C-alpha cells in the first residue's frame, strides 16, 4: 500500500501525516507514506484544497485533517 499526503507542508499537512501513521500503527499495516509538495503533481490528482490523502493513487479525502479513526475506516474499505 502506498499513501500520499498532498500539501504544501503546512501544519495541517503535518497533522494528517501524523494521524495517518497512528492509523497504520493501530491497524498493524505497513505502508509507504510519501509527502507530495509539488503543486503541479497535486493538481494532477485534481485536488484544489489541501491537505489531501491518496491511497494507492486514488484520492480518498481532501481539504481536511482526518482523525486516525476516520483514516482507519478508509484504509479498511480500500484494502478490501
SEDO-561921 format. One record per atom (N, C-alpha, C): residue number from 1; residue in one letter; atom name; x, y, z. Coordinates in steps of 0.02 Angstrom, whole numbers. Example, Ala and Ser with C-alpha at 12.3 -4.5 7.8 and 13.67 -1.06 7.14 Angstrom:
2
+-----+------+------+--------+--------+--------+
: seq : type : atom :     px :     py :     pz :
+-----+------+------+--------+--------+--------+
:   1 :    A :    N :    660 :   -284 :    390 :
:   1 :    A :   CA :    615 :   -225 :    390 :
:   1 :    A :    C :    660 :   -165 :    390 :
:   2 :    S :    N :    642 :   -112 :    354 :
:   2 :    S :   CA :    684 :    -53 :    357 :
:   2 :    S :    C :    645 :      2 :    394 :
+-----+------+------+--------+--------+--------+
END
This chain:
80
+-----+------+------+--------+--------+--------+
: seq : type : atom :     px :     py :     pz :
+-----+------+------+--------+--------+--------+
:   1 :    X :    N :     43 :    -59 :      0 :
:   1 :    X :   CA :      0 :      0 :      0 :
:   1 :    X :    C :     45 :     62 :      0 :
:   2 :    X :    N :     27 :    109 :    -43 :
:   2 :    X :   CA :     64 :    172 :    -46 :
:   2 :    X :    C :     16 :    229 :    -31 :
:   3 :    X :    N :     34 :    270 :     17 :
:   3 :    X :   CA :     -8 :    325 :     38 :
:   3 :    X :    C :     29 :    390 :     25 :
:   4 :    X :    N :     -6 :    437 :     -7 :
:   4 :    X :   CA :     23 :    503 :    -20 :
:   4 :    X :    C :    -16 :    556 :     19 :
:   5 :    X :    N :     21 :    601 :     48 :
:   5 :    X :   CA :     -9 :    660 :     80 :
:   5 :    X :    C :      8 :    719 :     35 :
:   6 :    X :    N :    -43 :    750 :      7 :
:   6 :    X :   CA :    -33 :    806 :    -38 :
:   6 :    X :    C :    -43 :    871 :      0 :
:   7 :    X :    N :      6 :    916 :     -6 :
:   7 :    X :   CA :      0 :    981 :     27 :
:   7 :    X :    C :     66 :   1018 :     27 :
:   8 :    X :    N :     63 :   1080 :     51 :
:   8 :    X :   CA :    121 :   1124 :     50 :
:   8 :    X :    C :    170 :   1111 :    106 :
:   9 :    X :    N :    152 :   1070 :    154 :
:   9 :    X :   CA :    194 :   1058 :    212 :
:   9 :    X :    C :    171 :   1099 :    272 :
:  10 :    X :    N :    111 :   1127 :    269 :
:  10 :    X :   CA :     83 :   1167 :    323 :
:  10 :    X :    C :     68 :   1123 :    384 :
:  11 :    X :    N :     47 :   1154 :    439 :
:  11 :    X :   CA :     34 :   1116 :    500 :
:  11 :    X :    C :    -22 :   1065 :    490 :
:  12 :    X :    N :    -71 :   1080 :    448 :
:  12 :    X :   CA :   -125 :   1031 :    435 :
:  12 :    X :    C :    -98 :    970 :    398 :
:  13 :    X :    N :    -51 :    982 :    352 :
:  13 :    X :   CA :    -22 :    926 :    315 :
:  13 :    X :    C :     19 :    882 :    362 :
:  14 :    X :    N :     56 :    913 :    406 :
:  14 :    X :   CA :     96 :    875 :    456 :
:  14 :    X :    C :     50 :    836 :    502 :
:  15 :    X :    N :     -6 :    866 :    522 :
:  15 :    X :   CA :    -54 :    832 :    565 :
:  15 :    X :    C :    -84 :    772 :    529 :
:  16 :    X :    N :    -98 :    778 :    464 :
:  16 :    X :   CA :   -126 :    722 :    426 :
:  16 :    X :    C :    -75 :    665 :    421 :
:  17 :    X :    N :    -11 :    682 :    413 :
:  17 :    X :   CA :     41 :    631 :    411 :
:  17 :    X :    C :     43 :    594 :    478 :
:  18 :    X :    N :     43 :    631 :    533 :
:  18 :    X :   CA :     45 :    601 :    600 :
:  18 :    X :    C :    -16 :    556 :    612 :
:  19 :    X :    N :    -75 :    580 :    593 :
:  19 :    X :   CA :   -136 :    541 :    603 :
:  19 :    X :    C :   -136 :    479 :    559 :
:  20 :    X :    N :   -108 :    484 :    500 :
:  20 :    X :   CA :   -104 :    425 :    455 :
:  20 :    X :    C :    -57 :    373 :    485 :
:  21 :    X :    N :      0 :    395 :    512 :
:  21 :    X :   CA :     47 :    349 :    544 :
:  21 :    X :    C :     14 :    315 :    604 :
:  22 :    X :    N :    -25 :    352 :    643 :
:  22 :    X :   CA :    -61 :    323 :    700 :
:  22 :    X :    C :   -111 :    271 :    677 :
:  23 :    X :    N :   -148 :    286 :    624 :
:  23 :    X :   CA :   -198 :    239 :    598 :
:  23 :    X :    C :   -165 :    175 :    574 :
:  24 :    X :    N :   -110 :    181 :    537 :
:  24 :    X :   CA :    -74 :    122 :    512 :
:  24 :    X :    C :    -47 :     80 :    569 :
:  25 :    X :    N :    -21 :    114 :    620 :
:  25 :    X :   CA :      5 :     79 :    678 :
:  25 :    X :    C :    -50 :     40 :    714 :
:  26 :    X :    N :   -108 :     72 :    721 :
:  26 :    X :   CA :   -165 :     40 :    754 :
:  26 :    X :    C :   -189 :    -21 :    715 :
:  27 :    X :    N :   -186 :    -16 :    648 :
:  27 :    X :   CA :   -208 :    -71 :    605 :
:  27 :    X :    C :   -155 :   -125 :    598 :
:  28 :    X :    N :    -93 :   -108 :    616 :
:  28 :    X :   CA :    -38 :   -155 :    608 :
:  28 :    X :    C :    -20 :   -165 :    535 :
:  29 :    X :    N :    -28 :   -112 :    495 :
:  29 :    X :   CA :    -14 :   -115 :    423 :
:  29 :    X :    C :     49 :    -76 :    407 :
:  30 :    X :    N :     92 :   -106 :    365 :
:  30 :    X :   CA :    150 :    -70 :    340 :
:  30 :    X :    C :    129 :    -36 :    275 :
:  31 :    X :    N :    146 :     28 :    269 :
:  31 :    X :   CA :    131 :     64 :    207 :
:  31 :    X :    C :    184 :    118 :    197 :
:  32 :    X :    N :    197 :    132 :    134 :
:  32 :    X :   CA :    244 :    185 :    118 :
:  32 :    X :    C :    205 :    251 :    118 :
:  33 :    X :    N :    230 :    300 :    156 :
:  33 :    X :   CA :    197 :    365 :    159 :
:  33 :    X :    C :    243 :    415 :    122 :
:  34 :    X :    N :    215 :    448 :     72 :
:  34 :    X :   CA :    252 :    496 :     32 :
:  34 :    X :    C :    219 :    564 :     39 :
:  35 :    X :    N :    260 :    615 :     54 :
:  35 :    X :   CA :    233 :    683 :     57 :
:  35 :    X :    C :    244 :    715 :    -11 :
:  36 :    X :    N :    191 :    740 :    -41 :
:  36 :    X :   CA :    194 :    772 :   -107 :
:  36 :    X :    C :    182 :    847 :    -98 :
:  37 :    X :    N :    232 :    887 :   -114 :
:  37 :    X :   CA :    226 :    959 :   -105 :
:  37 :    X :    C :    228 :    997 :   -171 :
:  38 :    X :    N :    240 :    961 :   -226 :
:  38 :    X :   CA :    242 :    992 :   -292 :
:  38 :    X :    C :    171 :   1007 :   -316 :
:  39 :    X :    N :    157 :   1072 :   -326 :
:  39 :    X :   CA :     89 :   1092 :   -342 :
:  39 :    X :    C :     64 :   1064 :   -409 :
:  40 :    X :    N :    110 :   1055 :   -457 :
:  40 :    X :   CA :     90 :   1025 :   -522 :
:  40 :    X :    C :     67 :    953 :   -512 :
:  41 :    X :    N :    103 :    916 :   -469 :
:  41 :    X :   CA :     84 :    847 :   -456 :
:  41 :    X :    C :     18 :    844 :   -417 :
:  42 :    X :    N :     10 :    890 :   -369 :
:  42 :    X :   CA :    -53 :    893 :   -331 :
:  42 :    X :    C :   -111 :    907 :   -377 :
:  43 :    X :    N :   -102 :    956 :   -422 :
:  43 :    X :   CA :   -155 :    974 :   -470 :
:  43 :    X :    C :   -169 :    915 :   -517 :
:  44 :    X :    N :   -119 :    874 :   -531 :
:  44 :    X :   CA :   -128 :    815 :   -572 :
:  44 :    X :    C :   -178 :    765 :   -543 :
:  45 :    X :    N :   -187 :    767 :   -477 :
:  45 :    X :   CA :   -236 :    725 :   -444 :
:  45 :    X :    C :   -305 :    758 :   -444 :
:  46 :    X :    N :   -309 :    820 :   -469 :
:  46 :    X :   CA :   -373 :    855 :   -470 :
:  46 :    X :    C :   -391 :    886 :   -403 :
:  47 :    X :    N :   -341 :    893 :   -360 :
:  47 :    X :   CA :   -353 :    919 :   -292 :
:  47 :    X :    C :   -340 :    994 :   -292 :
:  48 :    X :    N :   -389 :   1032 :   -268 :
:  48 :    X :   CA :   -382 :   1105 :   -265 :
:  48 :    X :    C :   -375 :   1130 :   -193 :
:  49 :    X :    N :   -391 :   1088 :   -144 :
:  49 :    X :   CA :   -383 :   1108 :    -74 :
:  49 :    X :    C :   -346 :   1053 :    -37 :
:  50 :    X :    N :   -297 :   1074 :      2 :
:  50 :    X :   CA :   -255 :   1026 :     39 :
:  50 :    X :    C :   -267 :   1035 :    113 :
:  51 :    X :    N :   -247 :    987 :    154 :
:  51 :    X :   CA :   -212 :    926 :    136 :
:  51 :    X :    C :   -258 :    875 :    104 :
:  52 :    X :    N :   -228 :    830 :     65 :
:  52 :    X :   CA :   -266 :    776 :     34 :
:  52 :    X :    C :   -233 :    710 :     49 :
:  53 :    X :    N :   -274 :    658 :     53 :
:  53 :    X :   CA :   -250 :    591 :     67 :
:  53 :    X :    C :   -262 :    548 :      4 :
:  54 :    X :    N :   -209 :    516 :    -20 :
:  54 :    X :   CA :   -213 :    474 :    -79 :
:  54 :    X :    C :   -190 :    404 :    -60 :
:  55 :    X :    N :   -233 :    354 :    -72 :
:  55 :    X :   CA :   -215 :    285 :    -57 :
:  55 :    X :    C :   -213 :    246 :   -123 :
:  56 :    X :    N :   -155 :    218 :   -137 :
:  56 :    X :   CA :   -145 :    180 :   -200 :
:  56 :    X :    C :   -169 :    220 :   -260 :
:  57 :    X :    N :   -146 :    283 :   -264 :
:  57 :    X :   CA :   -159 :    328 :   -321 :
:  57 :    X :    C :   -233 :    350 :   -327 :
:  58 :    X :    N :   -273 :    339 :   -275 :
:  58 :    X :   CA :   -343 :    360 :   -276 :
:  58 :    X :    C :   -354 :    412 :   -220 :
:  59 :    X :    N :   -379 :    471 :   -238 :
:  59 :    X :   CA :   -392 :    523 :   -189 :
:  59 :    X :    C :   -452 :    501 :   -146 :
:  60 :    X :    N :   -440 :    496 :    -80 :
:  60 :    X :   CA :   -494 :    474 :    -36 :
:  60 :    X :    C :   -518 :    530 :     10 :
:  61 :    X :    N :   -479 :    585 :     14 :
:  61 :    X :   CA :   -500 :    642 :     56 :
:  61 :    X :    C :   -460 :    703 :     36 :
:  62 :    X :    N :   -492 :    762 :     40 :
:  62 :    X :   CA :   -455 :    824 :     29 :
:  62 :    X :    C :   -487 :    881 :     67 :
:  63 :    X :    N :   -446 :    930 :     84 :
:  63 :    X :   CA :   -471 :    991 :    116 :
:  63 :    X :    C :   -484 :    986 :    190 :
:  64 :    X :    N :   -464 :    930 :    221 :
:  64 :    X :   CA :   -474 :    925 :    294 :
:  64 :    X :    C :   -423 :    877 :    324 :
:  65 :    X :    N :   -413 :    885 :    389 :
:  65 :    X :   CA :   -368 :    840 :    426 :
:  65 :    X :    C :   -412 :    785 :    456 :
:  66 :    X :    N :   -404 :    725 :    430 :
:  66 :    X :   CA :   -442 :    669 :    456 :
:  66 :    X :    C :   -414 :    645 :    522 :
:  67 :    X :    N :   -457 :    621 :    566 :
:  67 :    X :   CA :   -436 :    591 :    629 :
:  67 :    X :    C :   -414 :    519 :    614 :
:  68 :    X :    N :   -370 :    491 :    656 :
:  68 :    X :   CA :   -347 :    422 :    644 :
:  68 :    X :    C :   -404 :    373 :    634 :
:  69 :    X :    N :   -459 :    379 :    672 :
:  69 :    X :   CA :   -515 :    331 :    665 :
:  69 :    X :    C :   -547 :    336 :    596 :
:  70 :    X :    N :   -549 :    397 :    568 :
:  70 :    X :   CA :   -577 :    405 :    501 :
:  70 :    X :    C :   -531 :    376 :    448 :
:  71 :    X :    N :   -466 :    383 :    458 :
:  71 :    X :   CA :   -417 :    355 :    412 :
:  71 :    X :    C :   -421 :    278 :    414 :
:  72 :    X :    N :   -430 :    250 :    473 :
:  72 :    X :   CA :   -436 :    178 :    481 :
:  72 :    X :    C :   -495 :    152 :    439 :
:  73 :    X :    N :   -552 :    187 :    443 :
:  73 :    X :   CA :   -612 :    167 :    405 :
:  73 :    X :    C :   -597 :    167 :    330 :
:  74 :    X :    N :   -563 :    219 :    307 :
:  74 :    X :   CA :   -547 :    225 :    236 :
:  74 :    X :    C :   -500 :    169 :    214 :
:  75 :    X :    N :   -448 :    157 :    253 :
:  75 :    X :   CA :   -399 :    105 :    235 :
:  75 :    X :    C :   -432 :     36 :    235 :
:  76 :    X :    N :   -475 :     23 :    284 :
:  76 :    X :   CA :   -509 :    -41 :    286 :
:  76 :    X :    C :   -553 :    -51 :    224 :
:  77 :    X :    N :   -586 :      3 :    202 :
:  77 :    X :   CA :   -629 :      0 :    143 :
:  77 :    X :    C :   -588 :    -11 :     80 :
:  78 :    X :    N :   -532 :     26 :     74 :
:  78 :    X :   CA :   -490 :     21 :     15 :
:  78 :    X :    C :   -453 :    -45 :     11 :
:  79 :    X :    N :   -435 :    -73 :     69 :
:  79 :    X :   CA :   -396 :   -135 :     72 :
:  79 :    X :    C :   -436 :   -197 :     55 :
:  80 :    X :    N :   -502 :   -191 :     54 :
:  80 :    X :   CA :   -544 :   -250 :     40 :
:  80 :    X :    C :   -540 :   -270 :    -33 :
+-----+------+------+--------+--------+--------+
END
